[in-house]
Amino acid sequence: MTVTPHSPGPRHYDARGLICPLPVLKARKILAGMAQGEVLEIICDDPVARIDLPHFCAEAGHEHLGLVEEGGAQRHRIRHG
């Protein structure tokens, strides 16, 4: 697992190549180690992640700040709730 070290900006995780349910499981694990209000930016290329990550956020009390499609991947931003 490669997560950028804690900094004032968002943490980043590259989940390209992982398929459902791994992007959500990785996001859950990373968010568990983050403080409330911190932002995680996760990049996925699994088409199901565009449904799963927002749903996970709603269920877990995190805020899905949106996603941007770029180069066949999705960049999701999640604020720890």
DOKOLFI-372166 format. One record per residue: residue number from 1; residue in one letter; x, y, z of N, C-alpha, C, CB in turn. Coordinates in steps of 0.1 Angstrom, whole numbers, plus 2048, in hexadecimal, padded with zeros to 3 digits. Glycine has a CB too. Layout:
! DOKOLFI-372166
atom pos->NUM	code->a	n_xx->X	n_yy->Y	n_zz->Z	ca_xx->X	ca_yy->Y	ca_zz->Z	c_xx->X	c_yy->Y	c_zz->Z	cb_xx->X	cb_yy->Y	cb_zz->Z
...
//
This chain:
! DOKOLFI-372166
atom pos->1	code->m	n_xx->809	n_yy->7F4	n_zz->800	ca_xx->800	ca_yy->800	ca_zz->800	c_xx->809	c_yy->80C	c_zz->800	cb_xx->7F6	cb_yy->800	cb_zz->80C
atom pos->2	code->t	n_xx->807	n_yy->815	n_zz->7F7	ca_xx->80F	ca_yy->821	ca_zz->7F6	c_xx->806	c_yy->82D	c_zz->7F9	cb_xx->815	cb_yy->823	cb_zz->7E8
atom pos->3	code->v	n_xx->807	n_yy->833	n_zz->804	ca_xx->800	ca_yy->83F	ca_zz->808	c_xx->80A	c_yy->84A	c_zz->80A	cb_xx->7F7	cb_yy->83C	cb_zz->815
atom pos->4	code->t	n_xx->807	n_yy->856	n_zz->805	ca_xx->810	ca_yy->861	ca_zz->807	c_xx->810	c_yy->864	c_zz->816	cb_xx->80D	cb_yy->86D	cb_zz->7FF
atom pos->5	code->p	n_xx->81B	n_yy->869	n_zz->81C	ca_xx->81C	ca_yy->86C	ca_zz->82A	c_xx->812	c_yy->878	c_zz->82D	cb_xx->82A	cb_yy->870	cb_zz->82E
atom pos->6	code->h	n_xx->80F	n_yy->879	n_zz->83A	ca_xx->806	ca_yy->884	ca_zz->83E	c_xx->80C	c_yy->891	c_zz->83B	cb_xx->803	cb_yy->883	cb_zz->84E
atom pos->7	code->s	n_xx->804	n_yy->89A	n_zz->835	ca_xx->808	ca_yy->8A7	ca_zz->831	c_xx->7FB	c_yy->8B0	c_zz->832	cb_xx->80E	cb_yy->8A8	cb_zz->823
atom pos->8	code->p	n_xx->7FD	n_yy->8BD	n_zz->831	ca_xx->7F1	ca_yy->8C6	ca_zz->832	c_xx->7E7	c_yy->8C3	c_zz->827	cb_xx->7F5	cb_yy->8D4	cb_zz->831
atom pos->9	code->g	n_xx->7EB	n_yy->8BE	n_zz->81B	ca_xx->7E2	ca_yy->8BB	ca_zz->810	c_xx->7DC	c_yy->8AD	c_zz->812	cb_xx->7E9	cb_yy->8BC	cb_zz->803
atom pos->10	code->p	n_xx->7D4	n_yy->8A8	n_zz->808	ca_xx->7CE	ca_yy->89B	ca_zz->808	c_xx->7D8	c_yy->890	c_zz->808	cb_xx->7C4	cb_yy->899	cb_zz->7FD
atom pos->11	code->r	n_xx->7D5	n_yy->885	n_zz->80E	ca_xx->7DD	ca_yy->879	ca_zz->80C	c_xx->7D9	c_yy->872	c_zz->7FF	cb_xx->7DA	cb_yy->86E	cb_zz->819
atom pos->12	code->h	n_xx->7E2	n_yy->86B	n_zz->7F9	ca_xx->7DF	ca_yy->865	ca_zz->7EC	c_xx->7E1	c_yy->856	c_zz->7EC	cb_xx->7E8	cb_yy->86C	cb_zz->7E1
atom pos->13	code->y	n_xx->7D9	n_yy->84F	n_zz->7E5	ca_xx->7DB	ca_yy->840	ca_zz->7E4	c_xx->7D7	c_yy->83D	c_zz->7D5	cb_xx->7D2	cb_yy->838	cb_zz->7EE
atom pos->14	code->d	n_xx->7E0	n_yy->835	n_zz->7CF	ca_xx->7DE	ca_yy->831	ca_zz->7C1	c_xx->7D8	c_yy->822	c_zz->7C2	cb_xx->7EB	cb_yy->831	cb_zz->7B9
atom pos->15	code->a	n_xx->7CB	n_yy->821	n_zz->7BF	ca_xx->7C5	ca_yy->814	ca_zz->7BF	c_xx->7C2	c_yy->80E	c_zz->7B1	cb_xx->7B8	cb_yy->815	cb_zz->7C7
atom pos->16	code->r	n_xx->7C9	n_yy->814	n_zz->7A7	ca_xx->7C8	ca_yy->80F	ca_zz->79A	c_xx->7CC	c_yy->800	c_zz->799	cb_xx->7D0	cb_yy->817	cb_zz->78F
atom pos->17	code->g	n_xx->7C4	n_yy->7F8	n_zz->792	ca_xx->7C7	ca_yy->7EA	ca_zz->791	c_xx->7BF	c_yy->7E2	c_zz->79B	cb_xx->7D6	cb_yy->7E7	cb_zz->793
atom pos->18	code->l	n_xx->7BA	n_yy->7E8	n_zz->7A6	ca_xx->7B2	ca_yy->7E1	ca_zz->7B0	c_xx->7A3	c_yy->7E1	c_zz->7AC	cb_xx->7B4	cb_yy->7E8	cb_zz->7BE
atom pos->19	code->i	n_xx->79D	n_yy->7D5	n_zz->7AE	ca_xx->78F	ca_yy->7D4	ca_zz->7AA	c_xx->786	c_yy->7D3	c_zz->7B7	cb_xx->78C	cb_yy->7C8	cb_zz->7A0
atom pos->20	code->c	n_xx->779	n_yy->7D5	n_zz->7B5	ca_xx->770	ca_yy->7D5	ca_zz->7C0	c_xx->772	c_yy->7C8	c_zz->7C8	cb_xx->761	cb_yy->7D5	cb_zz->7BA
atom pos->21	code->p	n_xx->772	n_yy->7C8	n_zz->7D5	ca_xx->770	ca_yy->7D4	ca_zz->7DE	c_xx->77C	c_yy->7DA	c_zz->7E3	cb_xx->768	cb_yy->7CF	cb_zz->7EA
atom pos->22	code->l	n_xx->788	n_yy->7D7	n_zz->7DD	ca_xx->795	ca_yy->7DC	ca_zz->7E2	c_xx->796	c_yy->7EB	c_zz->7E3	cb_xx->7A0	cb_yy->7D7	cb_zz->7DA
atom pos->23	code->p	n_xx->792	n_yy->7F3	n_zz->7DA	ca_xx->793	ca_yy->802	ca_zz->7DB	c_xx->78C	c_yy->807	c_zz->7E8	cb_xx->78D	cb_yy->809	cb_zz->7CF
atom pos->24	code->v	n_xx->780	n_yy->802	n_zz->7EB	ca_xx->779	ca_yy->806	ca_zz->7F7	c_xx->780	c_yy->801	c_zz->803	cb_xx->76A	cb_yy->801	cb_zz->7F7
atom pos->25	code->l	n_xx->785	n_yy->7F5	n_zz->803	ca_xx->78C	ca_yy->7EF	ca_zz->80F	c_xx->798	c_yy->7F7	c_zz->812	cb_xx->78F	cb_yy->7E1	cb_zz->80D
atom pos->26	code->k	n_xx->7A0	n_yy->7FB	n_zz->807	ca_xx->7AC	ca_yy->803	ca_zz->809	c_xx->7A8	c_yy->811	c_zz->80F	cb_xx->7B4	cb_yy->804	cb_zz->7FC
atom pos->27	code->a	n_xx->79E	n_yy->817	n_zz->809	ca_xx->799	ca_yy->824	ca_zz->80E	c_xx->796	c_yy->823	c_zz->81D	cb_xx->78E	cb_yy->829	cb_zz->805
atom pos->28	code->r	n_xx->78E	n_yy->819	n_zz->820	ca_xx->78A	ca_yy->817	ca_zz->82E	c_xx->796	c_yy->816	c_zz->838	cb_xx->781	cb_yy->80B	cb_zz->830
atom pos->29	code->k	n_xx->7A0	n_yy->80F	n_zz->834	ca_xx->7AC	ca_yy->80D	ca_zz->83C	c_xx->7B4	c_yy->81A	c_zz->83E	cb_xx->7B5	cb_yy->802	cb_zz->836
atom pos->30	code->i	n_xx->7B5	n_yy->821	n_zz->833	ca_xx->7BD	ca_yy->82D	ca_zz->833	c_xx->7B5	c_yy->838	c_zz->83B	cb_xx->7BF	cb_yy->833	cb_zz->825
atom pos->31	code->l	n_xx->7A8	n_yy->839	n_zz->839	ca_xx->7A0	ca_yy->843	ca_zz->840	c_xx->7A0	c_yy->840	c_zz->84F	cb_xx->792	cb_yy->843	cb_zz->83B
atom pos->32	code->a	n_xx->7A1	n_yy->833	n_zz->853	ca_xx->7A1	ca_yy->830	ca_zz->861	c_xx->7AD	c_yy->836	c_zz->869	cb_xx->7A1	cb_yy->821	cb_zz->863
atom pos->33	code->g	n_xx->7B8	n_yy->838	n_zz->861	ca_xx->7C4	ca_yy->83E	ca_zz->867	c_xx->7C5	c_yy->84D	c_zz->866	cb_xx->7D0	cb_yy->837	cb_zz->861
atom pos->34	code->m	n_xx->7BA	n_yy->853	n_zz->861	ca_xx->7BB	ca_yy->862	ca_zz->85E	c_xx->7B2	c_yy->869	c_zz->868	cb_xx->7B6	cb_yy->865	cb_zz->850
atom pos->35	code->a	n_xx->7B5	n_yy->876	n_zz->86A	ca_xx->7AD	ca_yy->87E	ca_zz->873	c_xx->7A0	c_yy->883	c_zz->86C	cb_xx->7B5	cb_yy->88A	cb_zz->879
atom pos->36	code->q	n_xx->796	n_yy->886	n_zz->874	ca_xx->78A	ca_yy->88C	ca_zz->86F	c_xx->78D	c_yy->898	c_zz->867	cb_xx->780	cb_yy->88F	cb_zz->87A
atom pos->37	code->g	n_xx->788	n_yy->89A	n_zz->85B	ca_xx->78A	ca_yy->8A6	ca_zz->853	c_xx->795	c_yy->8A4	c_zz->849	cb_xx->78D	cb_yy->8B1	cb_zz->85C
atom pos->38	code->e	n_xx->79E	n_yy->89A	n_zz->84B	ca_xx->7A9	ca_yy->898	ca_zz->841	c_xx->7A3	c_yy->893	c_zz->834	cb_xx->7B3	cb_yy->88E	cb_zz->846
atom pos->39	code->v	n_xx->7A9	n_yy->895	n_zz->829	ca_xx->7A4	ca_yy->891	ca_zz->81C	c_xx->7AD	c_yy->886	c_zz->816	cb_xx->7A4	cb_yy->89D	cb_zz->812
atom pos->40	code->l	n_xx->7A7	n_yy->87C	n_zz->811	ca_xx->7AE	ca_yy->871	ca_zz->809	c_xx->7AA	c_yy->873	c_zz->7FA	cb_xx->7A9	cb_yy->863	cb_zz->80E
atom pos->41	code->e	n_xx->7B4	n_yy->872	n_zz->7F2	ca_xx->7B2	ca_yy->872	ca_zz->7E4	c_xx->7B6	c_yy->864	c_zz->7DF	cb_xx->7BA	cb_yy->87D	cb_zz->7DC
atom pos->42	code->i	n_xx->7AD	n_yy->85C	n_zz->7D9	ca_xx->7B0	ca_yy->84F	ca_zz->7D5	c_xx->7AD	c_yy->84E	c_zz->7C6	cb_xx->7A7	cb_yy->845	cb_zz->7DD
atom pos->43	code->i	n_xx->7B6	n_yy->848	n_zz->7BE	ca_xx->7B5	ca_yy->846	ca_zz->7B0	c_xx->7B1	c_yy->838	c_zz->7AD	cb_xx->7C2	cb_yy->84B	cb_zz->7A9
atom pos->44	code->c	n_xx->7A7	n_yy->836	n_zz->7A6	ca_xx->7A2	ca_yy->828	ca_zz->7A2	c_xx->7A0	c_yy->827	c_zz->793	cb_xx->795	cb_yy->825	cb_zz->7AA
atom pos->45	code->d	n_xx->7A1	n_yy->81B	n_zz->78E	ca_xx->79D	ca_yy->819	ca_zz->780	c_xx->792	c_yy->80E	c_zz->77F	cb_xx->7A9	cb_yy->815	cb_zz->778
atom pos->46	code->d	n_xx->78D	n_yy->809	n_zz->78B	ca_xx->782	ca_yy->800	ca_zz->78B	c_xx->775	c_yy->808	c_zz->789	cb_xx->781	cb_yy->7F7	cb_zz->798
atom pos->47	code->p	n_xx->76D	n_yy->805	n_zz->77E	ca_xx->761	ca_yy->80D	ca_zz->77C	c_xx->757	c_yy->80C	c_zz->787	cb_xx->75A	cb_yy->807	cb_zz->76F
atom pos->48	code->v	n_xx->757	n_yy->801	n_zz->78F	ca_xx->74D	ca_yy->800	ca_zz->79A	c_xx->751	c_yy->80A	c_zz->7A6	cb_xx->74D	cb_yy->7F2	cb_zz->79F
atom pos->49	code->a	n_xx->75D	n_yy->80E	n_zz->7A6	ca_xx->761	ca_yy->817	ca_zz->7B1	c_xx->759	c_yy->824	c_zz->7B1	cb_xx->770	cb_yy->81A	cb_zz->7B0
atom pos->50	code->r	n_xx->755	n_yy->829	n_zz->7A5	ca_xx->74D	ca_yy->835	ca_zz->7A4	c_xx->740	c_yy->834	c_zz->7AB	cb_xx->74B	cb_yy->83A	cb_zz->796
atom pos->51	code->i	n_xx->73B	n_yy->828	n_zz->7AE	ca_xx->72F	ca_yy->825	ca_zz->7B5	c_xx->732	c_yy->822	c_zz->7C4	cb_xx->727	cb_yy->81A	cb_zz->7AF
atom pos->52	code->d	n_xx->73C	n_yy->819	n_zz->7C5	ca_xx->740	ca_yy->813	ca_zz->7D3	c_xx->745	c_yy->81E	c_zz->7DC	cb_xx->74A	cb_yy->808	cb_zz->7D1
atom pos->53	code->l	n_xx->74E	n_yy->826	n_zz->7D8	ca_xx->755	ca_yy->830	ca_zz->7E1	c_xx->74B	c_yy->83A	c_zz->7E6	cb_xx->760	cb_yy->837	cb_zz->7DA
atom pos->54	code->p	n_xx->742	n_yy->840	n_zz->7DE	ca_xx->738	ca_yy->84A	ca_zz->7E4	c_xx->72F	c_yy->843	c_zz->7ED	cb_xx->730	cb_yy->850	cb_zz->7D8
atom pos->55	code->h	n_xx->72B	n_yy->836	n_zz->7EA	ca_xx->722	ca_yy->82F	ca_zz->7F3	c_xx->729	c_yy->82C	c_zz->800	cb_xx->71E	cb_yy->821	cb_zz->7EC
atom pos->56	code->f	n_xx->735	n_yy->827	n_zz->7FF	ca_xx->73D	ca_yy->825	ca_zz->80C	c_xx->73E	c_yy->831	c_zz->814	cb_xx->74B	cb_yy->820	cb_zz->808
atom pos->57	code->c	n_xx->740	n_yy->83D	n_zz->80E	ca_xx->741	ca_yy->849	ca_zz->816	c_xx->734	c_yy->84C	c_zz->81D	cb_xx->745	cb_yy->855	cb_zz->80C
atom pos->58	code->a	n_xx->729	n_yy->84B	n_zz->816	ca_xx->71C	ca_yy->84E	ca_zz->81C	c_xx->719	c_yy->844	c_zz->827	cb_xx->711	cb_yy->84C	cb_zz->811
atom pos->59	code->e	n_xx->71D	n_yy->838	n_zz->826	ca_xx->71B	ca_yy->82E	ca_zz->831	c_xx->724	c_yy->830	c_zz->83D	cb_xx->71C	cb_yy->820	cb_zz->82B
atom pos->60	code->a	n_xx->730	n_yy->835	n_zz->83A	ca_xx->73A	ca_yy->836	ca_zz->845	c_xx->73B	c_yy->843	c_zz->84B	cb_xx->748	cb_yy->832	cb_zz->83F
atom pos->61	code->g	n_xx->734	n_yy->84D	n_zz->846	ca_xx->734	ca_yy->85B	ca_zz->84B	c_xx->73F	c_yy->863	c_zz->846	cb_xx->735	cb_yy->85A	cb_zz->85A
atom pos->62	code->h	n_xx->745	n_yy->860	n_zz->83B	ca_xx->74F	ca_yy->868	ca_zz->834	c_xx->748	c_yy->870	c_zz->829	cb_xx->75B	cb_yy->85F	cb_zz->82F
atom pos->63	code->e	n_xx->74F	n_yy->87B	n_zz->825	ca_xx->749	ca_yy->883	ca_zz->81B	c_xx->751	c_yy->881	c_zz->80E	cb_xx->74A	cb_yy->893	cb_zz->81F
atom pos->64	code->h	n_xx->749	n_yy->87C	n_zz->804	ca_xx->74F	ca_yy->87A	ca_zz->7F6	c_xx->74F	c_yy->887	c_zz->7EF	cb_xx->747	cb_yy->86F	cb_zz->7EE
atom pos->65	code->l	n_xx->75A	n_yy->88D	n_zz->7ED	ca_xx->75B	ca_yy->89B	ca_zz->7E8	c_xx->75A	c_yy->89B	c_zz->7D8	cb_xx->768	cb_yy->8A1	cb_zz->7EC
atom pos->66	code->g	n_xx->759	n_yy->88F	n_zz->7D2	ca_xx->757	ca_yy->88E	ca_zz->7C4	c_xx->762	c_yy->886	c_zz->7BD	cb_xx->757	cb_yy->89C	cb_zz->7BE
atom pos->67	code->l	n_xx->761	n_yy->885	n_zz->7B0	ca_xx->76B	ca_yy->87D	ca_zz->7A9	c_xx->76D	c_yy->884	c_zz->79C	cb_xx->767	cb_yy->86F	cb_zz->7A7
atom pos->68	code->v	n_xx->779	n_yy->883	n_zz->797	ca_xx->77D	ca_yy->888	ca_zz->78A	c_xx->782	c_yy->87C	c_zz->781	cb_xx->788	cb_yy->893	cb_zz->78B
atom pos->69	code->e	n_xx->77D	n_yy->87B	n_zz->775	ca_xx->781	ca_yy->871	ca_zz->76C	c_xx->78D	c_yy->876	c_zz->764	cb_xx->776	cb_yy->86D	cb_zz->762
atom pos->70	code->e	n_xx->798	n_yy->86F	n_zz->764	ca_xx->7A4	ca_yy->873	ca_zz->75C	c_xx->7AC	c_yy->867	c_zz->757	cb_xx->7AD	cb_yy->87C	cb_zz->764
atom pos->71	code->g	n_xx->7AE	n_yy->866	n_zz->74A	ca_xx->7B6	ca_yy->85B	ca_zz->745	c_xx->7B2	c_yy->84D	c_zz->748	cb_xx->7C4	cb_yy->85D	cb_zz->749
atom pos->72	code->g	n_xx->7A5	n_yy->84B	n_zz->748	ca_xx->7A0	ca_yy->83E	ca_zz->74B	c_xx->79F	c_yy->83A	c_zz->75A	cb_xx->7A8	cb_yy->834	cb_zz->744
atom pos->73	code->a	n_xx->7A2	n_yy->844	n_zz->763	ca_xx->7A2	ca_yy->842	ca_zz->771	c_xx->799	c_yy->84C	c_zz->778	cb_xx->7B0	cb_yy->842	cb_zz->777
atom pos->74	code->q	n_xx->795	n_yy->849	n_zz->784	ca_xx->78D	ca_yy->853	ca_zz->78C	c_xx->795	c_yy->857	c_zz->798	cb_xx->780	cb_yy->84C	cb_zz->791
atom pos->75	code->r	n_xx->795	n_yy->864	n_zz->79A	ca_xx->79B	ca_yy->86A	ca_zz->7A6	c_xx->790	c_yy->86E	c_zz->7B0	cb_xx->7A5	cb_yy->876	cb_zz->7A2
atom pos->76	code->h	n_xx->78F	n_yy->866	n_zz->7BB	ca_xx->785	ca_yy->869	ca_zz->7C5	c_xx->78B	c_yy->871	c_zz->7D0	cb_xx->77E	cb_yy->85C	cb_zz->7CA
atom pos->77	code->r	n_xx->784	n_yy->87A	n_zz->7D6	ca_xx->788	ca_yy->882	ca_zz->7E2	c_xx->77E	c_yy->87F	c_zz->7ED	cb_xx->78A	cb_yy->891	cb_zz->7DF
atom pos->78	code->i	n_xx->783	n_yy->87B	n_zz->7F8	ca_xx->77B	ca_yy->877	ca_zz->804	c_xx->780	c_yy->87E	c_zz->810	cb_xx->77B	cb_yy->867	cb_zz->806
atom pos->79	code->r	n_xx->777	n_yy->885	n_zz->817	ca_xx->77A	ca_yy->88C	ca_zz->824	c_xx->775	c_yy->883	c_zz->82F	cb_xx->773	cb_yy->89A	cb_zz->825
atom pos->80	code->h	n_xx->77F	n_yy->880	n_zz->838	ca_xx->77C	ca_yy->877	ca_zz->843	c_xx->771	c_yy->87E	c_zz->84C	cb_xx->789	cb_yy->875	cb_zz->84C
atom pos->81	code->g	n_xx->767	n_yy->876	n_zz->84F	ca_xx->75C	ca_yy->87B	ca_zz->857	c_xx->75D	c_yy->878	c_zz->866	cb_xx->74F	cb_yy->877	cb_zz->852
//
